[in-house]
Amino acid sequence: MQTGLLDPFPLWTIMPLTVTLALLAVEAGYRFARYRQKRSLEEKESPVGAMVGATLGLLAFMLAFTFGLAGSRFEDRRQVLLSESNAIGTTYLRAAMLPEPARTEARNLLREYTDVRLEGVQPGKFAQAVAKSEELHGRLWSVAVAATEKDRSDITGLFVQSLNEVIDLHATRLMAAVRSRVPAIIWIVLYLLAFIAMLMMGYHTRLTGSRRSLAVVALVLGFSLVLYLIADLDRPGQGMLRVSQQSMIDLRRSMK
């Protein structure tokens, strides 16, 4: 399920592609400055240096803003997972107070539901897990309806209330995991601004009479690494930065 601008590119390709694009921009700026110098078009270095610094500062600000945005979405996914684990656990405990056969059926379905939620974080199984989860919602709700028709006590009402929270949190987690991503326009502006900043840096390097420096490569790698981390944070279930499933694992263990 692809909803992000960079999703067509595998995560491991983001870093080399960004580095390549930035180095090409630096080289293009360097050669353009050399072309202008050959045409005897004199240009002072100081104003250009100030503009390069301002552009790099603007790029750093945008990177910090986007990193904060992606980081907050990552924290939202973590909190929603914890809330969902607690809600499923509460529903499972309240199901023990239902009369048979609703008790056994509800608890078996909740065990299966927890297994599905754990399988959904594995690569390539997200869509299947979402479909199975929604199917289990219907089956669990049928159990709740049948139990309510037989017994309208407060205990049954508590079970229905917690089950309704589990279903609501499914939609919340789906929104946090898939539909709440870094907007495409921000990615476009980030890469466009990075290209312009690297272009101007190469241009300025030539104006100062300096040769190509390894320091430029270090700067490019630094900016590219931050862009990669933002992309990693923006892709749940991929890369190195993943939300820990330990709360759901602990819940499933307690159900045994």
Rosetta blueprint (number, residue, H / E / L):
1 M L
2 Q L
3 T L
4 G L
5 L L
6 L L
7 D L
8 P L
9 F L
10 P L
11 L H
12 W H
13 T H
14 I H
15 M H
16 P H
17 L H
18 T H
19 V H
20 T H
21 L H
22 A H
23 L H
24 L H
25 A H
26 V H
27 E H
28 A H
29 G H
30 Y H
31 R H
32 F H
33 A H
34 R H
35 Y H
36 R H
37 Q H
38 K H
39 R L
40 S L
41 L L
42 E L
43 E L
44 K L
45 E H
46 S H
47 P H
48 V H
49 G H
50 A H
51 M H
52 V H
53 G H
54 A H
55 T H
56 L H
57 G H
58 L H
59 L H
60 A H
61 F H
62 M H
63 L H
64 A H
65 F H
66 T H
67 F H
68 G H
69 L H
70 A H
71 G H
72 S H
73 R H
74 F H
75 E H
76 D H
77 R H
78 R H
79 Q H
80 V H
81 L H
82 L H
83 S H
84 E H
85 S H
86 N H
87 A H
88 I H
89 G H
90 T H
91 T H
92 Y H
93 L H
94 R H
95 A H
96 A L
97 M L
98 L L
99 P L
100 E L
101 P L
102 A H
103 R H
104 T H
105 E H
106 A H
107 R H
108 N H
109 L H
110 L H
111 R H
112 E H
113 Y H
114 T H
115 D H
116 V H
117 R H
118 L H
119 E H
120 G L
121 V L
122 Q L
123 P L
124 G L
125 K L
126 F H
127 A H
128 Q H
129 A H
130 V H
131 A H
132 K H
133 S H
134 E H
135 E H
136 L H
137 H H
138 G H
139 R H
140 L H
141 W H
142 S H
143 V H
144 A H
145 V H
146 A H
147 A H
148 T H
149 E H
150 K H
151 D L
152 R L
153 S L
154 D H
155 I H
156 T H
157 G H
158 L H
159 F H
160 V H
161 Q H
162 S H
163 L H
164 N H
165 E H
166 V H
167 I H
168 D H
169 L H
170 H H
171 A H
172 T H
173 R H
174 L H
175 M H
176 A H
177 A H
178 V H
179 R H
180 S L
181 R L
182 V L
183 P L
184 A H
185 I H
186 I H
187 W H
188 I H
189 V H
190 L H
191 Y H
192 L H
193 L H
194 A H
195 F H
196 I H
197 A H
198 M H
199 L H
200 M H
201 M H
202 G H
203 Y H
204 H H
205 T H
206 R H
207 L H
208 T L
209 G L
210 S L
211 R L
212 R L
213 S L
214 L H
215 A H
216 V H
217 V H
218 A H
219 L H
220 V H
221 L H
222 G H
223 F H
224 S H
225 L H
226 V H
227 L H
228 Y H
229 L H
230 I H
231 A H
232 D H
233 L H
234 D L
235 R L
236 P L
237 G L
238 Q L
239 G L
240 M L
241 L L
242 R L
243 V L
244 S L
245 Q L
246 Q H
247 S H
248 M H
249 I H
250 D H
251 L H
252 R H
253 R H
254 S H
255 M L
256 K L
